[in-house]
Amino acid sequence: MELQQQVTSQEISIKMKDLGITEPSIFYRDYRGSKDNEIEMNKEPYFNPDNVNAYTVAELGEMLKDIQNQIDCGDVCYDLTFESEKSLIGWGGNSHEESADTEADARAKMLIYLKENNLL
């Protein structure tokens, strides 16, 4: 599997950065100038404001797990699933789904949804 299939796309990565999602990442791209396949690797995960992070599926999984642990479930506890054939992720009993061509982008789109709807 190619690296581009395992990290967030340029478009999704920029949207995350613009929303203030700046967790450290092992991979990055130049902020606006690089193409989707121009991914660089940090020697250790960090956030550089001049770049845009290309988050891996694992990094996004950790971010979502941390969020899940912070959200007060009330009547509904949250569950995260991925269906590879449909590329869907659902979040919680109120069931919001995001779809994407890759699992990384689907997970990232869920983080974007949570951020845009003040659920973080």
Secondary structure, 3 states (H helix, E strand, C coil): CCHHHCECCHHHHHHHHHCCCCCCEEEEEECCCCCCCCCEEEEEEECCCCEEECCEHHHHHHHHHHHHHHCCCCCCCCCEEEECCCCEEEECCCCEEEECCCHHHHHHHHHHHHHHCCCC
